[in-house]
């Protein structure tokens, strides 16, 4: 089976590697540097399993910038390009998908296109109508940044949908699901084949529920901090209820990363003509949490605040929409000097804040150190650290 994958971020590269174990796979990206790294068996992103599989596993994987040439005779084309949220339009920016589809049509391809980018509810069927390209299905992705390939090797579920008015594409959805299952280590996994619009809703509602859970424990922590209570004792007592569960309950500076902030806002936009209170409250709660954390730091009257890591999660190199950036901007707005320690960032400054590569220097000049997740590297300056991390996990 010849498969082309457009986009080599967490979603695209993890799927390309998963499928390249048993298929001829071409990873397409517009950045030559990423293409070169993949062809040299080096990962352009931080992900333990991606790095391991690229360097040591037998994969039939070639990276290229020439999408048109590989699209034309592919059996499947997976689109996994970024869809950032546009606050002006109040909608996902799906222009990257449109650009890939233009090339697919230009190539004369007859491949089944699989949309894996996160999209608004109703998008796939609208794209079919707009482009006239009817051989298209949608498959949402459920992965964590930094653990993308692991989550494809051990999937919680596989969802591959088909258009409501094209039941003949169910066989293509089933075929693609089997390819994903074939590459996974976990074989006993439930496979669902809803219609495309329902599958799009699955992705947005799933991520919004995760954001809800983060926001809930963050508000619990805000309450405990204001009242002088022990957050950990409260969370332990709450989470021993099996209906709630002792997981995904570690307080933070807010939910962040690439998916949750944009997916919650997109779902809220999809509710524009539907009664709701909760979805908007989840989005607003995240803003309130970052305001609260920033106010706690500002109240300490520091001359210099050190930001320890820009990343959202441990073992990740992705800064996109990390909550600590929102806190940082609020502190800077008060005229407080902010410096950053981020070893994966090689520039001299980040949004006009100095980036310090030497950790000892960073510790010395920082009056308060802001750490979304605690690290052993800060154990010698614990008295300077402000964190709400209780469990040293994401």
Secondary structure, DSSP 4 states (H G I P E B T S, - for coil): -EEEEE--SHHHHHHHHHHHTTSEEEEE-S-HHHHHHHHTT--SS--HHHHHHHHHS---EEEES-HHHHHTT-SEEEE-----EETTTTEE--HHHHHHHHHHHHHT--PEEEE-S---TTHHHHHHHHH----EEE------TT-HHHHHHT-S-EE-EE-TT-GGGHHHHHHHHHHHHHH-S-----EE--BHHHHHHHHHHHHHHHHHHHHHHHHHHHHHHHHT--HHHHHHHHHTSTTT-SSS----S---TTTHHHHHHHHHHHTTTS--SHHHHHHHHHHHHHHHHHHHHHTTT-SEEEEE---SSTT----TT-HHHHHHHHHHTTT-EEEEE-TT--SSEETTEEE---HHHHHHH-SEEE-SS--GGGGGGGGGEE---SSS--
